[in-house]
Amino acid sequence: MKTMDKLESCLAAVRRKTDFEPQVALVLGSGLGDYGKEVEVETVIPYSEIEGFPVSTAPGHAGRFLLGRVAGVKVAVMQGRVHYYEGYPMEDVVLPARLLGLMGAKALFLTNAAGGVNYTMNPGDLMLLRDQITCFVPSPLIGPNEDKLGVRFPDMSRVYDEELAGIIRTAAAGCGIPLKEGVYCQLTGPQFESPAEIRMLRMLGADAVGMSTAVEAVAARHMGMRVAGVSCISNLACGMTSAPLTSEEVNETAARVADRFTRLVTESIRAMGAVL
């Protein structure tokens, strides 16, 4: 099925359940799914109930949309995303982000758990995404261009919207939450990186690395959506400490910073609602 046909089919499935149109779409990364408790939920749609929609197999990803309000702002929250390493084609990996845009979302707020590459990063830090590196994963725009979504050669000089970034900075300062900033790099996974790969990423200018997010940002910008992103630095990347990397560490760190993350996201969305 062509990309646009699949998107329109998924949108029709959603519209059979609700006519809700979000202002902000929020994607919750690994270990951050509990933020769903902050949503005044109007409708819950499991991904499995949307024919043709990719279903997450990653641990800790609930796999459903929560449609409702955060701080009075209409939101669509993705409790869990799909990853390229799960075996989905790239057009399916970014299908949810595109669907959120077709549902009406003007901004995509991406979150993830990431490994710190820069030695100034520490586990538990929150990092505002200032830019990204996507050279190591296939572009979601490869193949025939979907003109209904965007132009053939979209500009990526401002992947992350500066006004939305400013809102997140202001929200962090108002909440007394330290906020790092940096460049995020997406690799395919599912294996964690080798020490040599981390040294390479550091030389390329990456501050954090993960297995999601950047391709979703590309797909959203292609559609003209405004994009913001925050990483929870869950661990220092391979070779930076003597400890082996585990997925349990990712979830443990996310749980430890859940209060700070919740306050930052809520206050950010509150302010975003006024500019969208």
MARVEXFI-726244 format. One record per residue (C-alpha): residue in three letters; x, y, z. Coordinates in nm, 4 decimals. Each point is the difference from the previous one (the first is absolute). Layout:
N
   residuo         xx         yy         zz
       ALA          X          Y          Z
...
This chain:
276
   residuo         xx         yy         zz
       MET     0.0000     0.0000     0.0000
       LYS     0.1327     0.3455    -0.0907
       THR     0.1037     0.2249     0.2875
       MET    -0.2801     0.2516    -0.0505
       ASP    -0.2624    -0.2730    -0.0389
       LYS     0.1115    -0.1602     0.3267
       LEU    -0.0020     0.3366     0.1780
       GLU    -0.3496     0.0810    -0.1232
       SER    -0.1194    -0.3452     0.1071
       CYS     0.1454     0.0504     0.3503
       LEU    -0.1515     0.3488     0.0212
       ALA    -0.3408    -0.1377    -0.0981
       ALA     0.0309    -0.2630     0.2757
       VAL     0.0751     0.2724     0.2547
       ARG    -0.2838     0.2194    -0.1263
       ARG    -0.2453    -0.2868     0.0452
       LYS     0.0819     0.0204     0.3699
       THR     0.0425     0.3754     0.0531
       ASP     0.0108     0.3367    -0.1744
       PHE     0.2517     0.1311     0.2574
       GLU     0.2596     0.2395    -0.1475
       PRO     0.3119     0.0505     0.2157
       GLN     0.2085     0.3161     0.0113
       VAL     0.3101    -0.1816     0.1271
       ALA     0.1065    -0.3588    -0.0663
       LEU     0.2243    -0.1465     0.2702
       VAL     0.2070    -0.3158    -0.0522
       LEU     0.1087    -0.1719     0.3209
       GLY     0.3316    -0.1825    -0.0158
       SER     0.1382    -0.2988     0.1880
       GLY    -0.0732     0.0157     0.3720
       LEU    -0.2076     0.3185    -0.0328
       GLY    -0.3397    -0.1600    -0.0634
       ASP    -0.1330     0.0854     0.3453
       TYR    -0.0488     0.3594    -0.1137
       GLY    -0.3334    -0.1230    -0.1332
       LYS    -0.1346     0.0388     0.3544
       GLU     0.0222     0.3775    -0.0459
       VAL    -0.2445     0.0006    -0.2913
       GLU    -0.3692     0.0795     0.0449
       VAL    -0.0927    -0.2836    -0.2315
       GLU    -0.3017     0.0215    -0.2289
       THR     0.0767    -0.2955    -0.2282
       VAL     0.2411    -0.2941     0.0072
       ILE     0.0865    -0.1734    -0.3279
       PRO     0.2294    -0.3051     0.0142
       TYR     0.2229    -0.0183    -0.3049
       SER    -0.1274    -0.3532    -0.0600
       GLU    -0.3462     0.1430    -0.0735
       ILE     0.1309     0.2063    -0.2951
       GLU     0.0285    -0.2300    -0.3017
       GLY     0.3430     0.0276    -0.1603
       PHE     0.1498     0.1914     0.2926
       PRO     0.3362    -0.1320     0.1261
       VAL    -0.0139    -0.1434     0.3524
       SER     0.2926     0.0518     0.2364
       THR     0.1804    -0.3097     0.1252
       ALA     0.2548     0.1870     0.2148
       PRO    -0.0169    -0.0577     0.3788
       GLY    -0.1680     0.2838     0.1898
       HIS    -0.1937     0.1315    -0.3008
       ALA    -0.3739    -0.0326     0.0699
       GLY    -0.0977     0.0439    -0.3631
       ARG    -0.2983     0.2352     0.0025
       PHE    -0.1156     0.3547    -0.0668
       LEU    -0.1351     0.2110     0.2839
       LEU    -0.2114     0.2888    -0.1281
       GLY    -0.0896     0.2714     0.2478
       ARG     0.1409     0.3096     0.1676
       VAL     0.3143     0.0988     0.1852
       ALA    -0.0160     0.3370     0.1781
       GLY    -0.3054     0.0812    -0.2093
       VAL     0.1775    -0.0696    -0.3305
       LYS    -0.1401    -0.2652    -0.2342
       VAL     0.2589    -0.2753    -0.0374
       ALA     0.0474    -0.3361    -0.1650
       VAL     0.2452    -0.2050     0.2047
       MET     0.1773    -0.3036    -0.1395
       GLN     0.0722    -0.2436     0.2810
       GLY     0.2733    -0.1820    -0.1827
       ARG     0.1470     0.0208    -0.3489
       VAL     0.1270    -0.2499    -0.2523
       HIS     0.3683    -0.0228    -0.0870
       TYR     0.1870    -0.0911    -0.3163
       TYR     0.1765    -0.2810     0.1881
       GLU    -0.3349    -0.1750     0.0547
       GLY     0.0047    -0.0896    -0.3684
       TYR    -0.2499     0.2527    -0.1311
       PRO     0.0729     0.1817    -0.3258
       MET     0.0885     0.3637     0.0550
       GLU    -0.3302     0.1231    -0.1448
       ASP    -0.1788    -0.1902     0.2798
       VAL     0.2382     0.1351     0.2653
       VAL    -0.1031     0.3565    -0.0856
       LEU    -0.3640    -0.0779    -0.0810
       PRO    -0.1158     0.0946     0.3528
       ALA     0.1643     0.3431    -0.0202
       ARG    -0.1585     0.0629    -0.3374
       LEU    -0.3380    -0.1206     0.1230
       LEU     0.0162     0.2426     0.2920
       GLY     0.0567     0.2809    -0.2479
       LEU    -0.2981    -0.1093    -0.2080
       MET    -0.2090    -0.0112     0.3191
       GLY     0.0664     0.3717     0.0375
       ALA     0.3054     0.0309     0.2252
       LYS     0.2006     0.3135    -0.0743
       ALA     0.3000    -0.0997     0.2142
       LEU     0.1748    -0.3293     0.0714
       PHE     0.1672    -0.0215     0.3419
       LEU     0.2429    -0.2919    -0.0087
       THR     0.1555    -0.1609     0.3078
       ASN     0.2388    -0.2891     0.0413
       ALA     0.2503    -0.1674     0.2254
       ALA     0.3515     0.0452    -0.1377
       GLY     0.3583    -0.0808     0.0802
       GLY     0.2267     0.2913     0.0855
       VAL     0.2895     0.0341    -0.2461
       ASN     0.1352     0.3340     0.1224
       TYR     0.1928    -0.0270     0.3287
       THR    -0.1961     0.2974     0.1366
       MET    -0.3150    -0.2165    -0.0022
       ASN    -0.0991    -0.2045     0.3035
       PRO    -0.2663    -0.2658     0.0560
       GLY    -0.3219     0.1754     0.0964
       ASP     0.0687     0.3178    -0.1987
       LEU    -0.2717     0.1355    -0.2267
       MET     0.1341     0.1218    -0.3346
       LEU    -0.1804     0.2330    -0.2386
       LEU     0.0530    -0.1164    -0.3583
       ARG     0.1608     0.2831    -0.1944
       ASP     0.0877    -0.1951    -0.3159
       GLN     0.0420    -0.3580    -0.1177
       ILE     0.2067    -0.2444    -0.2052
       THR    -0.1911    -0.2516    -0.2144
       CYS     0.2763    -0.1222    -0.2334
       PHE     0.0024    -0.3510     0.1493
       VAL    -0.3672    -0.0873    -0.0584
       PRO    -0.2019    -0.0065    -0.3231
       SER    -0.1872     0.3209    -0.0745
       PRO    -0.3780    -0.0372     0.0399
       LEU    -0.0336     0.2065    -0.3188
       ILE     0.1698    -0.2548    -0.2289
       GLY    -0.2271    -0.1138    -0.2823
       PRO    -0.2702     0.1819    -0.1947
       ASN    -0.0832     0.3313     0.1662
       GLU    -0.3460     0.0338     0.1509
       ASP    -0.0877     0.3457    -0.1282
       LYS    -0.3002     0.0169     0.2356
       LEU     0.2442    -0.0116     0.2906
       GLY     0.2792     0.2291    -0.1155
       VAL     0.2566     0.0966    -0.2610
       ARG     0.2550    -0.2373    -0.1548
       PHE     0.3045     0.1712     0.1554
       PRO    -0.1006     0.1496     0.3380
       ASP     0.2300     0.2398     0.1821
       MET     0.1443    -0.1313     0.3281
       SER     0.1962     0.3062     0.1114
       ARG    -0.2417     0.0387     0.2932
       VAL    -0.1218    -0.3479     0.0891
       TYR    -0.0789     0.1079     0.3576
       ASP    -0.2171     0.3097     0.0215
       GLU     0.1801     0.2837     0.1779
       GLU    -0.3155     0.1525     0.1482
       LEU    -0.1047    -0.3343     0.1484
       ALA     0.3556    -0.0539     0.1261
       GLY    -0.0192     0.3393     0.1697
       ILE    -0.3260    -0.1029     0.1644
       ILE     0.1647    -0.3140     0.1385
       ARG     0.2980     0.2006     0.1282
       THR    -0.2341     0.2455     0.1744
       ALA    -0.2068    -0.2836     0.1472
       ALA     0.3152    -0.1678     0.1354
       ALA     0.1218     0.3236     0.1575
       GLY    -0.3419     0.0662     0.1544
       CYS    -0.0093    -0.3488     0.1496
       GLY     0.3601     0.0187     0.1232
       ILE     0.0959    -0.2934    -0.2220
       PRO     0.3554    -0.0083    -0.1391
       LEU    -0.0162    -0.0463    -0.3765
       LYS     0.2911    -0.1003    -0.2188
       GLU    -0.0063     0.0566    -0.3769
       GLY     0.1600    -0.1970    -0.2758
       VAL     0.0037    -0.1940    -0.3247
       TYR    -0.1765    -0.3362    -0.0154
       CYS     0.1101    -0.2841    -0.2270
       GLN    -0.2211    -0.2923    -0.0982
       LEU     0.1528    -0.3413    -0.0729
       THR    -0.1925    -0.3095    -0.1007
       GLY     0.0551    -0.2194     0.3086
       PRO    -0.1060    -0.2267     0.1547
       GLN     0.3533    -0.0634     0.1237
       PHE     0.1546     0.2709     0.2150
       GLU     0.2909     0.1813    -0.1602
       SER     0.3629    -0.1084     0.0211
       PRO     0.2642     0.2222     0.1647
       ALA     0.1465     0.0773    -0.3444
       GLU    -0.3400     0.1056    -0.1307
       ILE    -0.0470     0.2336     0.2954
       ARG     0.3413     0.1575    -0.0613
       MET    -0.1040     0.0521    -0.3634
       LEU    -0.3310     0.1622     0.1019
       ARG     0.1795     0.2328     0.2386
       MET     0.2302     0.1129    -0.2820
       LEU    -0.3064     0.0602    -0.2183
       GLY    -0.1449     0.2331     0.2601
       ALA    -0.2677    -0.2203     0.1565
       ASP    -0.0897     0.0535     0.3638
       ALA    -0.2466    -0.2889     0.0348
       VAL    -0.0884    -0.3142    -0.1924
       GLY    -0.3102    -0.2148    -0.0263
       MET    -0.2072    -0.2239    -0.2261
       SER    -0.2984     0.2221    -0.0826
       THR    -0.1236     0.3585    -0.0361
       ALA     0.2107     0.1516    -0.2790
       VAL    -0.1876    -0.1659    -0.2868
       GLU    -0.3315     0.1000     0.1579
       ALA     0.1247     0.3584     0.0098
       VAL     0.0927    -0.0167    -0.3698
       ALA    -0.3447    -0.1340    -0.0946
       ALA    -0.1742     0.2661     0.2077
       ARG     0.2050     0.2845    -0.1481
       HIS    -0.0733    -0.1356    -0.3483
       MET    -0.3685     0.0568     0.0832
       GLY     0.0619     0.3485     0.1345
       MET    -0.0555    -0.0935     0.3649
       ARG     0.1946     0.1846     0.2669
       VAL     0.2283    -0.2321     0.1964
       ALA     0.1459     0.0063     0.3509
       GLY     0.1943    -0.2686     0.1813
       VAL     0.1375    -0.0925     0.3424
       SER     0.2237    -0.2953     0.0847
       CYS     0.0290    -0.1585     0.3407
       ILE     0.3683    -0.0944     0.0279
       SER    -0.0400    -0.3492     0.1414
       ASN     0.3643    -0.1044     0.0080
       LEU     0.3468     0.0909    -0.1184
       ALA     0.0684    -0.1682    -0.3324
       CYS     0.2251    -0.3014    -0.0496
       GLY     0.3655     0.0449     0.0894
       MET    -0.0619     0.3065     0.2164
       THR    -0.0260    -0.2149     0.3127
       SER     0.1050    -0.3557     0.0788
       ALA    -0.3606    -0.1141     0.0523
       PRO    -0.1828    -0.1998    -0.2699
       LEU    -0.3167     0.1547    -0.1466
       THR    -0.3449    -0.1448     0.0721
       SER    -0.3577     0.0914    -0.0869
       GLU    -0.0854    -0.0203     0.3705
       GLU     0.2287     0.2955     0.0670
       VAL    -0.1947     0.2027    -0.2556
       ASN    -0.3314    -0.0591     0.1771
       GLU     0.1476     0.0510     0.3475
       THR     0.1397     0.3413    -0.0942
       ALA    -0.3262     0.1054    -0.1679
       ALA    -0.1908    -0.0920     0.3158
       ARG     0.2424     0.2046     0.2103
       VAL    -0.0544     0.3165    -0.2031
       ALA    -0.3730    -0.0523    -0.0576
       ASP    -0.1029     0.2913     0.2216
       ARG     0.2298     0.2480    -0.1757
       PHE    -0.0987    -0.1308    -0.3409
       THR    -0.3703     0.0255     0.0834
       ARG     0.0255     0.3596     0.1179
       LEU     0.2102     0.1046    -0.2983
       VAL    -0.2299    -0.1580    -0.2587
       THR    -0.3180     0.1289     0.1615
       GLU     0.1205     0.3588     0.0268
       SER     0.1415    -0.0133    -0.3518
       ILE    -0.3286    -0.1224    -0.1453
       ARG    -0.1904     0.2647     0.1960
       ALA     0.2065     0.2718    -0.1674
       MET     0.0015    -0.1667    -0.3431
       GLY    -0.3782     0.0120    -0.0027
       ALA     0.0160     0.3788    -0.0091
       VAL     0.2139     0.0179    -0.3144
       LEU    -0.1494    -0.2773    -0.2157
